[in-house]
Amino acid sequence: MQEKIFKAYDIRGIYPGEMNELDAYKIARAFCEYLKPSEVVIGSDVRLSSPSLKKAAMKAVTDAGIKVIDVGEISTDMLYFSVANYGYAGGFSLTASHNPKEYNGMKCVREESKPISSDSGLFDIRDMAMKMEFGEEVLQGEIDGSLIEKKDILSEYAAKVKSFADFSKFKNFKIVANPNFGVAGRALNKILEGTNISVDKLNYEPDGNFPKGRPDPLIPENRDEISKLVVEKGADFGVAWDADADRCFFFTEKGEFIEGYFITALLAKIFLRRKAGEKIIHDTRLTWAIEDIVKENGGIDIATKAGHSFIKERMRKENAVFGGEMSAHYYFRDYFFCDNGMIPLVMMMEFLSSQEKTLSEIMHEMFWKKYYVSGEINTQVADVASVIEKSKEKYSEGAVKIDETDGISIDHADWRFNFRGSNTEPVIRLNVEAKSERLMQEKTREMLELTK
C-alpha cells in the first residue's frame, strides 16, 4: 500500500497501481478497528473499478463480524444522509470525486457524518492499514450475506432535500442539467417528480468511463457545452454537478458561469431572509460579497479555513445555519452540518420563483457590477511560506485588515487578496478581488510577480 493515497480529506489513487482491492480491504478493516462500529454504511460512485473495490471493502467489514448497510450507487452527500439520518456509527463511499476515470478512493465519516480527515483520524487509519499483513487470499471466498442489509435511501434523501424549499411556489422552469455522467440525474429525477419543471438533459446517464474527460465543472473548458445548450434551448438557467454530486454549479439564462463565491452569498441572503441573526460560515479566499450581504440582511459572518472538515467543525461550534466555499461546496445545519449538491438547486428555484428578473440580471445587479474577482490562480513555487511572507511585507502598509486564518489575506480599501498553500503539493493559490475590473487585473499581475 502506498502512503501517498491518503490525502488531507480522503483517500485517492490510480486504480489498480496505487489503489486496489487488497488496499480497500485493509483500509476497511482499519476503519473498523479505529471506529469500532456496530455497523458500517457502504456505498460507491459510478466508476468502473468501484464494484470490485466495494466488494473487497464489504468482505473486510463482514470478516470483522460487523454488519454492512449497503446503500448502493450513491452521491457523496447520500453517504452523509445515510449515516446521520438513520443514526449509524459510520461509513464510507468508494469514490474519487471529480478525479479522472482511472482514479478511485474512499471518503469516510464517523457517527452523525462527522468527517474523518487527516486531523481527525484518517492518518491513524492509514497507519493501521499499512501495518496489516493480509495477502490476496483474504479476497477469496464468499461474503457472509447474513451481515449485509441492502437499503434504498433515494426517496427519503429526496424528501430531505425538498424540505429546504416550498415546491408549491415554483414557477414552471425550463432548466438544463448536467450530472457529468455521475449519479446526480437519478436524484434530480426523484426530487422533481410531480413538478412541471422541464429538464433538458446533458451527460445524464451514469457512465464510469466519463467519456468527455474529467467530470469537474470547475475546469473552465468543461463549461462550454452546458453554456451553449442553455442558450440554444432558451432555458431559465443551467445546473451542473461533479461526478460524486456533492458540488453544485449554476449558469444564467445567457450561459454565464456563476462563481461559487456568489452562490454562497446568494444562499446566505435566502437563509437570512427566512430568519435574521443567523451565523454564516465562509472561507477567506473571497469575502466582500458575503460580508456585505450578511450584514445587509442582519446576519453574522464568520470566516474560517477552507476545507470541508474545517467548515463543518466551525459550523457545529457556532451552530451556523449555512456555510459555503468558492469551490461550490455548500453546507447546511439542517443537513447534519454537511455539504449537499441538490439543496442549492431547490433553494435557487424557490428564490427565482419570487423574482421578476432573470438570473443574469440578478447576478449583475447583486454582484457582477460591484465585485471583480480573479478566479483562483495556482502557481508552482519552491517555497510557499516565503511568498506569503513577501506579500505580507509588501502589502501590510495601509491595509484595513490583515488575516492569517488561512495563508494570508490583506484587505485594502478598494482591493484585497488571499495567498494560501496547497495541502498536498508545492503550489500557492491566489485570489484577488477589487472594486473595478482594471484594478483587479492590475493587482493580479502584481501579485503573480511575487511568485516568480
C-alpha positions, 0 to 999 in steps of 0.5 A: 500500500502506498502512503501517498493515497491518503490525502488531507480529506480522503483517500485517492489513487490510480486504480489498480497501481496505487489503489486496489482491492487488497488496499480497500480491504485493509483500509476497511478493516482499519476503519473498523478497528479505529471506529469500532462500529456496530455497523458500517454504511457502504456505498460507491460512485459510478466508476468502473473499478468501484464494484470490485473495490466495494466488494473487497471493502464489504468482505473486510467489514463482514470478516470483522463480524460487523454488519454492512448497510449497503446503500448502493450507487450513491452521491457523496452527500447520500453517504452523509444522509445515510449515516446521520439520518438513520443514526449509524456509527459510520461509513464510507463511499468508494469514490474519487470525486471529480478525479479522472476515470482511472482514479478511485478512493474512499471518503469516510465519516464517523457517527452523525457524518462527522468527517474523518480527515487527516486531523481527525483520524484518517492518518491513524487509519492509514497507519493501521492499514499499512501495518496489516499483513493480509495477502490476496487470499483474504479476497477469496471466498464468499461474503457472509450475506447474513451481515449485509442489509441492502437499503434504498435511501433515494426517496427519503434523501429526496424528501430531505432535500425538498424540505429546504424549499416550498415546491408549491411556489415554483414557477414552471422552469425550463432548466438544463442539467448536467450530472457529468455522467455521475449519479446526480440525474437519478436524484434530480429525477426523484426530487422533481417528480410531480413538478412541471419543471422541464429538464433538458438533459446533458451527460445524464446517464451514469457512465464510469468511463466519463467519456468527455474527460474529467467530470469537474465543472470547475475546469473552465473548458468543461463549461462550454457545452452546458453554456451553449445548450442553455442558450440554444434551448432558451432555458431559465438557467443551467445546473451542473454537478461533479461526478460524486454530486456533492458540488453544485454549479449554476449558469444564467439564462445567457450561459454565464458561469456563476462563481461559487463565491456568489452562490454562497452569498446568494444562499446566505441572503435566502437563509437570512431572509427566512430568519435574521441573526443567523451565523454564516460560515465562509472561507477567506479566499473571497469575502466582500460579497458575503460580508456585505450581504450578511450584514445587509440582511442582519446576519453574522459572518464568520470566516474560517479555513477552507476545507470541508472538515474545517467548515463543518467543525466551525459550523457545529461550534457556532451552530451556523445555519449555512456555510459555503466555499468558492469551490461550490461546496455548500453546507447546511445545519439542517443537513447534519452540518454537511455539504449537499449538491441538490439543496442549492438547486431547490433553494435557487428555484424557490428564490427565482420563483419570487423574482421578476428578473432573470438570473443574469440580471440578478447576478449583475445587479447583486454582484457582477457590477460591484465585485471583480474577482480573479478566479483562483490562480495556482502557481508552482513555487519552491517555497510557499511560506516565503511568498506569503511572507513577501506579500505580507511585507509588501502589502501590510502598509495601509491595509484595513485588515490583515488575516492569517486564518488561512495563508494570508489575506490583506484587505485594502480599501478598494482591493484585497487578496488571499495567498494560501498553500496547497495541502498536498503539493508545492503550489500557492493559490491566489485570489484577488478581488477589487472594486473595478475590473482594471484594478483587479487585473492590475493587482493580479499581475502584481501579485503573480510577480511575487511568485516568480 
